């Protein structure tokens, strides 16, 4: 039996759901805080079962990620090869900010109340050991669309391609069964976005708005669409996939409209390259035009260890 088979991954590949909570925390100083965090992380599977059993049809799932700053503090497992802080990216016009975050909890299900209950029990267990950095509640919008009106997540891998795109294997045996994850919280300038024609919006996204059909790539050296800039290929044209579970969030009353980007990948460099192409441009100077209407408020990288490793932290 191989090493990988013995390792149980976290539910990174859980089904897309109608509700999600994204919780980013930092760990406070002191040995007591470290101990509380370790014991809580080790009990995530039990906390998850305690909530999931209340409705087996709700597709309840949780994944927990650990940031670069605290990896060596809360685990004696060798650092994953690519784990590093989110790198700030500054293009000619737009900035991808890097923000604090030691722990990420991606909580999702078909029921908002289940997500709420898990978060309540989780925060009770963590007590005074952590500080809240960001809490975003997302929802599924119509037929998996973002608030810009386009279908989101079309390029996600399916079937056997999911494992190859998401889970680390023989290239880093100590991190096998784990995954890198990058999160960014974007807010949209909806007034300006809505002032454009559908054709202008489609040229920026690279897909038709109604039917979600891919448009042809622009010639090399010309302005590329978001779809093209976010596609990473090797020299032979083979695409490196990532798994997105993006969610809209916001409040019409406070005029907040946004998308919470979350991308899981076996290879962190793939997401980093995607963001570089978006912010710096490909060629440089021709940035992703979606950034003219969407501004990132956060940017953080985590490693999602296997469930097996998480349970061993206590």
Buried (B, 14 or more C-beta within 10 A) or exposed (E): EEEBEEBBBBBBBBEBBBBBBBBBBBBBEEEEBBEBBBBBBBBBBEBBEEBBEEBEEBBBBBBBBBBBEBBEBBBEBEBBEBBBBBEEBEBEEBBBBBBBBBBBBBBBBBBBEBBBBBBEBBBEBBEEBBEEBBEBBBEBBEEBBBBBBBBBBEBBBEEEEBBEBBBBBEEBEEBBBBBBBBBBBBBBEBEEBEEEEEEEBBBBBBBBBEEBEBBEEBEEEEBBBBBBBBBBEEEEEEEBBBBBBBBBBBEEEEEEBBBBBBBBBBBBEBBBBBBBBBBBBBEEEBBBBBBBBBBBEBBBBBBBBBBBBBBBBE
